[in-house]
Amino acid sequence: MTSHVRLSQPDFAVLGGGLCGRLVAWQLAGAGHRVALYERGPADGSQAAAWVAAAMLAPLAEAASAELLITRLGAASLDAWPRLLADLPEPVFFQRNGTLVVWHHADRTEAPLFERRVRSNAPDDLLDGGFVTLAGAQLGAAEPALAGRFAQGWLLPREGQLDNRQVLNALAAGLAQRGVETHWNTAIGEGSVPPARIVIDCRGLGAKAVMPTLRGIRGEVARVRAPGIGLTRPVRLLHPRYPLYIAPKQDDLYVIGATEVEGEDMSPVSVRSALELLSAAFSVHPGFGEARILELNSQCRPTLPDHRPALVWDGAQTLRVNGLYRHGYMIAPEVADEAVRFASALLDGRIADADAFDGWRQDARWRELFRLDAAREPA
Ligand SMILES: Cc1cc2nc3c(=O)[nH]c(=O)nc-3n(C[C@H](O)[C@H](O)[C@H](O)COP(=O)(O)OP(=O)(O)OC[C@H]3O[C@@H](n4cnc5c(N)ncnc54)[C@H](O)[C@@H]3O)c2cc1C
């Protein structure tokens, strides 16, 4: 463990420096608190699910499989990201140019299912002007690289994406700038929780020993470089097994994903998945045939039984932030904000028992996020 000479314990120890841990630690430090962060992997974030993610910010497209809470968290977070990124010490690629949804003729029965699910799971204010049908030439005009390739599609014009690795880097720089005591390459087990007045556990799947219902859902992605294609926004290809996407980042980099497989399998990408992902990209644009494969990666999404994120208070000095599943980037700003507010109230003693917790939960902006550790919930 990194050694630091300190006169007293920090206000907060944040366990896990993936997406949530970095964001929470950085915000707490910005509010003037003394914060220590412990991450089992290196500073680049390469041990986190956040390292592999495509970082699409697509609340409407995700409404095809996510409930209203997630859609609303996603919409609010999409507005919050630019403000947050503006305060980071390094630039981060962020785009709000929409999502394009297309499908091949053979999969056309997927289209009405997708539309029905989105329309029933998303609020009217997001759908209003947010779900635009494109036919033939309109699709080519919106996304010239795909002109003539698909008969129909939908443009979800308000959606966005960012570069996941740039955010992780910029947050690491932000932690240093705000004086957070960082302990990279330092795994924290249940018997070795470091001293602090309040502990915030953001270890994702690494928190399984204390959150036994947490499970991993494996996702596999390819990163390729494909000069000359020029997609201007993430493209989703409807598919009967899982939603496939191609997310264009800077410098002709594309993230192609993602499988969704039950089970905590962190082994390398299977041949079948690689074939499916790369074939899907090739079927969207033949230019991907000449792309260069930079990486094939797999990771597991930290998931709770109801597929919702949760802020779980243990009734004492620990808050757990977990269950962000496939929506971490999409919802992190709002979830982290709520966690920071709650943790600050814990620190200054405003929440000390189950009644105070209940009062807090009732007044919270995202009250559905809050849970009391199962052992402390009334029967
Ligand atoms: C293939 C794939 C694609 C995805 N695409 C998207 C997307 O397009 N949009 C989107 O919004 N989300 C996406 N996600 C989801 C997103 O990556 C996760 O929701 C998010 O990373 C969860 O953040 P987290 O901080 O809770 O967990 P993580 O990012 O996994 O961070 C947890 C951290 O805790 C550390 N840790 C674990 N155990 C310990 C320990 N004992 N001691 C110290 N540190 C520990 C880990 O090393 C890790 O750094 C995707 C995920 C995957 C796998």
The ligand as a Tripos MOL2 file, in Angstrom:
@<TRIPOS>MOLECULE
LIG
   53    58     1     0     0
SMALL
NO_CHARGES

@<TRIPOS>ATOM
      1 C1        -18.7620   -4.1000  -22.6250 C.3       1 LIG1
      2 C2        -19.3490   -2.9660  -21.8340 C.ar      1 LIG1
      3 C3        -19.9120   -1.8960  -22.5060 C.ar      1 LIG1
      4 C4        -20.4840   -0.8450  -21.7840 C.ar      1 LIG1
      5 N1        -20.9960    0.2130  -22.4680 N.ar      1 LIG1
      6 C5        -21.5810    1.2210  -21.7780 C.ar      1 LIG1
      7 C6        -22.1390    2.3290  -22.4710 C.ar      1 LIG1
      8 O1        -22.0730    2.4180  -23.7070 O.2       1 LIG1
      9 N2        -22.7480    3.3030  -21.7420 N.ar      1 LIG1
     10 C7        -22.8300    3.2480  -20.3870 C.ar      1 LIG1
     11 O2        -23.4070    4.1400  -19.7840 O.2       1 LIG1
     12 N3        -22.2830    2.2230  -19.6960 N.ar      1 LIG1
     13 C8        -21.6730    1.2030  -20.3680 C.ar      1 LIG1
     14 N4        -21.1340    0.1460  -19.6820 N.ar      1 LIG1
     15 C9        -21.3460    0.0700  -18.2260 C.3       1 LIG1
     16 C10       -20.3130    0.8140  -17.3950 C.3       1 LIG1
     17 O3        -19.0150    0.4860  -17.8040 O.3       1 LIG1
     18 C11       -20.5060    0.4270  -15.9220 C.3       1 LIG1
     19 O4        -21.8520    0.6420  -15.5510 O.3       1 LIG1
     20 C12       -19.6020    1.2700  -15.0280 C.3       1 LIG1
     21 O5        -18.2550    1.0710  -15.3520 O.3       1 LIG1
     22 C13       -19.8370    0.9340  -13.5580 C.3       1 LIG1
     23 O6        -19.0170    1.8110  -12.8050 O.3       1 LIG1
     24 P1        -18.4560    1.3850  -11.3860 P.3       1 LIG1
     25 O7        -17.5320    2.4630  -10.9700 O.co2     1 LIG1
     26 O8        -19.5840    1.0000  -10.5070 O.co2     1 LIG1
     27 O9        -17.6510    0.0190  -11.6640 O.3       1 LIG1
     28 P2        -16.2450   -0.1330  -12.3890 P.3       1 LIG1
     29 O10       -16.1270    0.8120  -13.5020 O.co2     1 LIG1
     30 O11       -16.0710   -1.5860  -12.6930 O.co2     1 LIG1
     31 O12       -15.2100    0.2750  -11.2550 O.3       1 LIG1
     32 C14       -15.0270   -0.5100  -10.0950 C.3       1 LIG1
     33 C15       -13.5840   -0.3180   -9.6600 C.3       1 LIG1
     34 O13       -13.3780   -0.9420   -8.4110 O.3       1 LIG1
     35 C16       -12.1030   -1.5420   -8.4190 C.3       1 LIG1
     36 N5        -12.0600   -2.6050   -7.4090 N.ar      1 LIG1
     37 C17       -12.7270   -3.7780   -7.4280 C.ar      1 LIG1
     38 N6        -12.4230   -4.5010   -6.3380 N.ar      1 LIG1
     39 C18       -11.5740   -3.7460   -5.6110 C.ar      1 LIG1
     40 C19       -10.9210   -3.9390   -4.3730 C.ar      1 LIG1
     41 N7        -11.0750   -5.0670   -3.6610 N.pl3     1 LIG1
     42 N8        -10.1290   -2.9480   -3.8930 N.ar      1 LIG1
     43 C20        -9.9470   -1.8090   -4.6160 C.ar      1 LIG1
     44 N9        -10.5380   -1.5730   -5.8110 N.ar      1 LIG1
     45 C21       -11.3450   -2.5330   -6.2980 C.ar      1 LIG1
     46 C22       -11.9580   -2.0730   -9.8370 C.3       1 LIG1
     47 O14       -10.6040   -2.2970  -10.1720 O.3       1 LIG1
     48 C23       -12.5830   -0.9510  -10.6320 C.3       1 LIG1
     49 O15       -11.6380    0.0020  -11.0290 O.3       1 LIG1
     50 C24       -20.5160   -0.8910  -20.3650 C.ar      1 LIG1
     51 C25       -19.9020   -1.9540  -19.6940 C.ar      1 LIG1
     52 C26       -19.3230   -2.9830  -20.4160 C.ar      1 LIG1
     53 C27       -18.6570   -4.1230  -19.6760 C.3       1 LIG1
@<TRIPOS>BOND
     1     1     2 1
     2     2     3 ar
     3     2    52 ar
     4     3     4 ar
     5     4     5 ar
     6     4    50 ar
     7     5     6 ar
     8     6     7 ar
     9     6    13 1
    10     7     8 2
    11     7     9 ar
    12     9    10 ar
    13    10    11 2
    14    10    12 ar
    15    12    13 ar
    16    13    14 ar
    17    14    15 1
    18    14    50 ar
    19    15    16 1
    20    16    17 1
    21    16    18 1
    22    18    19 1
    23    18    20 1
    24    20    21 1
    25    20    22 1
    26    22    23 1
    27    23    24 1
    28    24    25 2
    29    24    26 1
    30    24    27 1
    31    27    28 1
    32    28    29 2
    33    28    30 1
    34    28    31 1
    35    31    32 1
    36    32    33 1
    37    33    34 1
    38    33    48 1
    39    34    35 1
    40    35    36 1
    41    35    46 1
    42    36    37 ar
    43    36    45 ar
    44    37    38 ar
    45    38    39 ar
    46    39    40 ar
    47    39    45 ar
    48    40    41 1
    49    40    42 ar
    50    42    43 ar
    51    43    44 ar
    52    44    45 ar
    53    46    47 1
    54    46    48 1
    55    48    49 1
    56    50    51 ar
    57    51    52 ar
    58    52    53 1
@<TRIPOS>SUBSTRUCTURE
     1 LIG1         1 GROUP 0 **** ****
